[in-house]
């Protein structure tokens, strides 16, 4: 195979992976908003709704790491194919069950498929891309980040217009098409070629441990606060008298500012360095947490959630670049670790936030402030 054909194959694979990232995140958003509504129609209790949601978080706290490690040993294409096919099966299962308790194992299957998908996509994308890793990840982040905005909107529209089962039908069809296209469009290097190509990078691992530790802490920070604000804030805001549609707009603002961060982070990082981004992102998360803790109006929350979105976007972009760039040929492991840490942080944030909210409604955001300031101090002391 000549070099021109190899380049065309890499370009096609890269484009397909970016499109897949958008579509998979969009499907996750569609299904994510549909399952609780569907469960409520099946007369699931609030406790059962909590168990259904926690099942996904628990699976995602360890499964991405397992799949990432395995994807370094086997073909990543196989994991992408398997994940999209399993997602299709989970959506079909959602649409046919009548017992709300059956949603728990289906949620587990759904998130196993998601856990198989992201580490392999992240790793393979950095391997086949013809541009530097920061530009590759900028495109990747913009792809899935934009899908987080449109997914729930599409899901809600489908439910309103065509019924509660329609999102499951649409999602199963889309994921099946993705599975079939992945067989045709993904071209992947052999394992040995990957090792040779990235051997020089992997030899530098020993010099980047401080950076990696800092990245791990930042991942826990933005994901734990994400668990707090996405799971607890909507009810908190409604109890303050803010209409549900306004809460939706606040969440939309959060997503938009996260996209802005994805667009600008690597440009700023090129001038000031990654440590500056970690420190700045932590401070932004602290300020946003403080505003949310003392706020009571929609306008105040709009500002704080814009800051949450931008801060989380900065930390996400810088931390994923740190792990994928500094881990050499073990990019599946790095991607899996990244996603598992997000799952752990999200799970712990939801759990601890829910616990402290029993003492005061704004206590979760005070907790977020404390965590953010602690991480900020750590970054200031452990400057690379």
C-alpha positions as CSV (number, residue, x, y, z in Angstrom):
1,X,0.0,0.0,0.0
2,X,1.5,3.4,-1.0
3,X,1.8,6.4,1.3
4,X,-1.0,8.2,-0.5
5,X,-3.4,5.4,0.2
6,X,-2.3,5.2,3.8
7,X,-2.9,8.9,4.2
8,X,-6.4,8.7,2.6
9,X,-7.2,5.8,4.9
10,X,-6.1,7.7,8.0
11,X,-8.1,10.8,7.0
12,X,-11.2,8.7,6.4
13,X,-10.8,6.9,9.7
14,X,-10.2,10.2,11.5
15,X,-13.3,11.8,10.0
16,X,-15.4,8.8,10.8
17,X,-14.2,8.7,14.4
18,X,-15.1,12.4,14.9
19,X,-18.5,11.8,13.5
20,X,-18.9,8.7,15.6
21,X,-18.0,10.7,18.7
22,X,-20.7,13.2,17.9
23,X,-23.3,10.6,17.2
24,X,-22.5,8.4,20.2
25,X,-22.6,11.3,22.6
26,X,-25.8,12.5,21.0
27,X,-27.4,9.1,21.4
28,X,-26.3,9.0,25.1
29,X,-28.0,12.3,25.6
30,X,-31.2,11.2,23.8
31,X,-31.4,7.9,25.8
32,X,-30.3,9.7,29.0
33,X,-33.2,12.0,29.0
34,X,-35.7,9.3,27.9
35,X,-34.9,6.6,30.4
36,X,-36.0,8.5,33.6
37,X,-39.2,9.7,31.9
38,X,-39.9,6.2,30.6
39,X,-39.2,4.7,34.0
40,X,-41.6,7.2,35.6
41,X,-44.3,6.1,33.1
42,X,-43.7,2.5,34.3
43,X,-44.3,3.8,37.8
44,X,-40.7,3.5,39.1
45,X,-40.1,4.9,42.5
46,X,-37.6,7.8,43.1
47,X,-35.4,5.3,44.8
48,X,-35.5,3.0,41.8
49,X,-34.7,5.9,39.6
50,X,-31.6,6.6,41.7
51,X,-30.5,2.9,41.4
52,X,-31.0,3.0,37.6
53,X,-28.8,6.1,37.4
54,X,-26.2,4.9,39.9
55,X,-25.8,1.6,37.9
56,X,-24.4,3.5,34.9
57,X,-22.0,5.5,37.1
58,X,-20.8,2.4,38.9
59,X,-20.1,0.6,35.6
60,X,-18.3,3.6,34.2
61,X,-16.0,3.9,37.2
62,X,-14.0,0.8,36.2
63,X,-15.1,-0.6,32.9
64,X,-13.4,2.1,30.7
65,X,-10.0,1.3,32.2
66,X,-10.5,-2.4,31.6
67,X,-11.6,-1.8,28.0
68,X,-8.7,0.6,27.4
69,X,-6.1,-1.8,28.6
70,X,-7.6,-4.6,26.4
71,X,-7.7,-2.2,23.4
72,X,-3.9,-1.8,23.6
73,X,-3.6,-5.6,23.2
74,X,-6.2,-6.1,20.5
75,X,-7.7,-4.2,17.7
76,X,-9.5,-1.0,18.7
77,X,-11.8,-1.4,15.8
78,X,-13.2,-4.5,17.4
79,X,-14.1,-2.5,20.5
80,X,-15.8,0.2,18.6
81,X,-17.8,-2.3,16.6
82,X,-18.8,-4.2,19.7
83,X,-19.7,-1.1,21.6
84,X,-22.0,0.3,18.9
85,X,-23.7,-3.0,18.4
86,X,-24.3,-3.5,22.2
87,X,-25.7,0.1,22.3
88,X,-28.1,-0.9,19.6
89,X,-29.2,-4.0,21.7
90,X,-29.6,-1.9,24.9
91,X,-31.9,0.6,23.1
92,X,-34.0,-2.3,21.7
93,X,-34.2,-3.7,25.2
94,X,-35.3,-0.4,26.7
95,X,-38.1,-0.1,24.2
96,X,-39.6,-3.5,24.9
97,X,-39.5,-3.9,28.7
98,X,-42.5,-3.3,30.8
99,X,-41.0,-3.9,34.2
100,X,-39.1,-0.9,35.6
101,X,-36.7,-3.1,37.5
102,X,-35.4,-4.5,34.2
103,X,-34.1,-1.0,33.4
104,X,-31.3,-1.6,35.9
105,X,-29.5,-4.5,33.9
106,X,-30.3,-2.7,30.6
107,X,-28.6,0.5,32.0
108,X,-25.6,-1.7,32.9
109,X,-25.5,-3.0,29.3
110,X,-25.8,0.5,27.9
111,X,-22.9,1.8,30.0
112,X,-20.7,-1.2,29.3
113,X,-21.1,-0.4,25.6
114,X,-20.3,3.3,26.3
115,X,-17.2,2.2,28.3
116,X,-16.0,0.1,25.4
117,X,-16.4,3.0,23.0
118,X,-14.6,6.0,24.3
119,X,-11.2,4.8,25.2
120,X,-10.7,3.1,21.9
121,X,-12.0,6.1,19.9
122,X,-9.8,8.5,21.9
123,X,-6.7,6.3,21.4
124,X,-7.3,5.5,17.7
125,X,-8.0,9.1,16.9
126,X,-4.7,10.2,18.2
127,X,-2.9,7.4,16.3
128,X,-4.4,8.0,12.9
129,X,-4.6,11.8,13.0
130,X,-2.3,13.7,10.6
131,X,-2.2,16.8,12.9
132,X,-0.7,17.3,16.4
133,X,-2.4,15.8,19.4
134,X,-3.7,19.1,20.7
135,X,-5.5,19.9,17.5
136,X,-6.8,16.4,17.2
137,X,-8.3,16.6,20.7
138,X,-9.7,20.1,20.1
139,X,-11.7,18.6,17.2
140,X,-12.7,15.6,19.3
141,X,-13.8,17.8,22.2
142,X,-15.8,20.1,19.9
143,X,-17.4,17.0,18.3
144,X,-18.7,15.3,21.4
145,X,-19.2,18.6,23.3
146,X,-21.6,20.0,20.7
147,X,-23.5,16.7,20.9
148,X,-24.1,17.1,24.6
149,X,-26.2,20.2,23.7
150,X,-28.3,18.8,20.9
151,X,-28.8,15.2,22.3
152,X,-31.3,16.0,25.1
153,X,-33.1,18.5,22.9
154,X,-33.6,15.9,20.2
155,X,-34.7,13.3,22.8
156,X,-37.2,15.7,24.3
157,X,-38.6,16.6,20.9
158,X,-39.0,13.0,19.9
159,X,-40.8,12.2,23.1
160,X,-43.2,15.1,22.7
161,X,-43.8,14.6,19.0
162,X,-43.8,10.8,18.5
163,X,-44.0,9.1,21.9
164,X,-41.8,7.8,24.6
165,X,-40.4,4.7,22.7
166,X,-39.4,6.7,19.6
167,X,-36.0,7.8,21.0
168,X,-35.1,4.2,21.6
169,X,-36.0,3.2,18.1
170,X,-34.1,6.0,16.6
171,X,-31.1,5.4,18.8
172,X,-31.0,1.7,18.1
173,X,-31.1,2.3,14.3
174,X,-28.4,4.9,14.4
175,X,-26.1,2.8,16.6
176,X,-26.6,-0.2,14.3
177,X,-25.6,2.0,11.3
178,X,-22.5,3.1,13.1
179,X,-21.6,-0.5,13.8
180,X,-21.9,-1.4,10.2
181,X,-20.0,1.6,9.0
182,X,-17.2,1.0,11.5
183,X,-16.4,-2.3,9.7
184,X,-16.0,-0.5,6.4
185,X,-14.5,2.9,7.3
186,X,-12.0,2.2,10.1
187,X,-8.5,1.4,9.1
188,X,-6.1,0.6,12.0
189,X,-2.4,0.0,12.3
190,X,-1.2,-3.3,13.6
191,X,-0.1,-3.5,17.3
192,X,3.6,-3.7,16.4
193,X,3.4,-0.6,14.2
194,X,1.7,1.3,17.0
195,X,4.5,0.4,19.4
196,X,7.2,1.5,17.1
197,X,5.6,4.7,16.1
198,X,5.1,5.8,19.7
199,X,8.2,4.3,21.4
200,X,10.0,7.6,21.6
201,X,7.1,9.3,23.4
202,X,6.7,6.4,25.9
203,X,10.3,6.7,26.9
204,X,9.5,10.2,28.3
205,X,6.9,8.9,30.8
206,X,9.2,9.2,33.8
207,X,9.6,12.9,33.3
208,X,5.9,13.6,33.3
209,X,4.6,12.0,36.5
210,X,3.9,15.3,38.3
211,X,1.9,16.5,35.3
212,X,0.0,13.2,35.2
213,X,-0.8,13.4,38.9
214,X,-2.0,16.9,38.5
215,X,-4.2,15.8,35.6
216,X,-5.7,13.0,37.6
217,X,-6.6,15.3,40.4
218,X,-8.2,17.8,38.0
219,X,-10.3,15.0,36.4
220,X,-11.6,14.1,39.8
221,X,-12.4,17.7,40.4
222,X,-14.4,18.6,37.3
223,X,-16.2,15.2,37.2
224,X,-17.2,15.3,40.9
225,X,-18.5,18.8,40.6
226,X,-20.3,17.7,37.4
227,X,-21.9,14.9,39.4
228,X,-23.2,17.5,41.9
229,X,-24.5,20.1,39.5
230,X,-26.1,17.8,36.9
231,X,-27.8,15.5,39.5
232,X,-28.7,17.9,42.3
233,X,-29.0,21.4,40.8
234,X,-32.2,21.0,38.7
235,X,-34.3,20.1,41.8
236,X,-32.5,22.7,43.9
237,X,-33.3,25.4,41.4
238,X,-36.9,24.4,41.0
239,X,-37.3,24.5,44.8
240,X,-36.1,28.1,44.7
241,X,-38.9,28.9,42.3
242,X,-37.0,28.8,39.1
243,X,-39.1,27.4,36.2
244,X,-37.9,24.1,34.7
245,X,-37.4,25.6,31.2
246,X,-35.1,28.2,32.7
247,X,-33.1,25.5,34.4
248,X,-32.8,23.9,30.9
249,X,-31.5,27.2,29.6
250,X,-28.9,27.4,32.4
251,X,-27.7,23.9,31.5
252,X,-27.5,25.0,27.8
253,X,-25.3,28.0,28.8
254,X,-23.1,25.5,30.7
255,X,-22.7,23.4,27.5
256,X,-22.0,26.4,25.3
257,X,-19.2,27.7,27.5
258,X,-17.7,24.3,27.7
259,X,-17.5,24.3,23.9
260,X,-15.9,27.7,24.0
261,X,-13.3,26.3,26.4
262,X,-12.7,23.4,24.1
263,X,-12.1,25.8,21.3
264,X,-9.7,28.1,23.1
265,X,-7.9,26.0,25.7
266,X,-5.0,24.8,23.6
267,X,-4.4,28.2,22.2
268,X,-4.1,29.7,25.7
269,X,-2.0,26.7,26.9
270,X,0.5,27.2,24.1
271,X,1.3,30.7,25.5
272,X,1.1,30.0,29.3
273,X,1.6,26.3,29.8
274,X,-0.5,23.4,31.0
275,X,0.1,24.1,34.7
276,X,-1.4,27.6,34.3
277,X,-4.5,25.9,32.7
278,X,-4.9,23.5,35.7
279,X,-4.5,26.3,38.2
280,X,-6.8,28.7,36.3
281,X,-9.5,26.0,35.8
282,X,-9.5,25.1,39.5
283,X,-9.9,28.7,40.5
284,X,-12.8,29.1,38.0
285,X,-14.5,26.0,39.5
286,X,-14.1,27.5,43.0
287,X,-15.5,30.8,42.0
288,X,-18.5,29.1,40.2
289,X,-19.1,26.9,43.3
290,X,-19.1,30.0,45.5
291,X,-21.6,31.8,43.3
292,X,-23.9,28.8,43.2
293,X,-23.8,28.4,47.0
294,X,-24.8,32.0,47.6
295,X,-27.0,32.5,44.6
296,X,-30.8,32.3,44.4
297,X,-31.7,33.8,41.1
298,X,-31.7,32.5,37.5
299,X,-29.3,35.3,36.4
300,X,-26.8,34.4,39.1
301,X,-27.0,30.7,38.3
302,X,-26.5,31.5,34.6
303,X,-23.2,33.2,35.4
304,X,-22.1,30.5,37.7
305,X,-22.9,27.7,35.2
306,X,-21.2,29.6,32.4
307,X,-18.1,29.5,34.7
308,X,-18.7,25.8,35.5
309,X,-18.8,25.1,31.8
310,X,-15.7,27.0,30.9
311,X,-13.7,25.7,33.9
312,X,-14.7,22.1,33.3
313,X,-13.9,22.5,29.6
314,X,-10.4,23.8,30.3
315,X,-9.7,21.1,32.8
316,X,-11.1,18.4,30.5
317,X,-9.1,19.5,27.5
318,X,-5.8,19.9,29.4
319,X,-6.1,16.7,31.4
320,X,-7.0,14.4,28.4
321,X,-4.1,15.9,26.4
322,X,-1.7,15.2,29.3
323,X,-2.7,11.5,29.6
324,X,-2.9,10.7,25.9
325,X,0.3,12.6,25.1
326,X,2.4,11.3,27.9
327,X,1.5,7.6,27.9
328,X,3.2,6.7,24.6
329,X,1.8,3.6,22.9
330,X,-0.5,2.8,25.8
331,X,-3.1,5.2,24.6
332,X,-6.0,2.8,25.2
333,X,-4.9,2.5,28.8
334,X,-4.6,6.3,29.1
335,X,-8.0,6.8,27.5
336,X,-9.6,4.2,29.7
337,X,-8.0,5.7,32.8
338,X,-9.3,9.1,31.9
339,X,-12.9,7.9,31.4
340,X,-12.8,5.7,34.5
341,X,-11.6,8.7,36.6
342,X,-14.5,10.7,35.2
343,X,-16.9,7.9,36.2
344,X,-15.4,7.7,39.7
345,X,-15.6,11.5,40.2
346,X,-19.1,11.7,38.9
347,X,-20.2,8.9,41.2
348,X,-18.5,10.3,44.3
349,X,-19.7,13.8,43.6
350,X,-23.3,12.6,43.3
351,X,-23.0,10.5,46.4
352,X,-21.3,13.0,48.7
353,X,-23.3,15.9,47.3
354,X,-26.6,14.1,48.0
355,X,-25.3,13.2,51.5
356,X,-24.4,16.8,52.5
357,X,-27.6,18.2,51.0
358,X,-29.4,16.6,53.9
359,X,-27.8,19.2,56.1
360,X,-28.4,22.3,53.9
361,X,-29.7,22.7,50.3
362,X,-26.6,24.7,49.2
363,X,-24.1,22.4,51.0
364,X,-23.1,20.5,47.9
365,X,-21.9,23.7,46.3
366,X,-20.0,24.6,49.4
367,X,-18.4,21.2,49.2
368,X,-17.5,21.9,45.6
369,X,-15.9,25.2,46.7
370,X,-13.8,23.3,49.3
371,X,-12.7,20.7,46.8
372,X,-11.8,23.3,44.2
373,X,-9.8,25.4,46.6
374,X,-8.0,22.3,47.9
375,X,-7.0,21.4,44.3
376,X,-6.0,24.9,43.6
377,X,-3.6,24.9,46.6
378,X,-2.2,21.6,45.5
379,X,-1.5,23.0,42.0
380,X,0.1,26.1,43.4
381,X,2.4,24.1,45.7
382,X,3.3,21.3,43.2
383,X,4.2,23.5,40.3
384,X,5.9,21.5,37.6
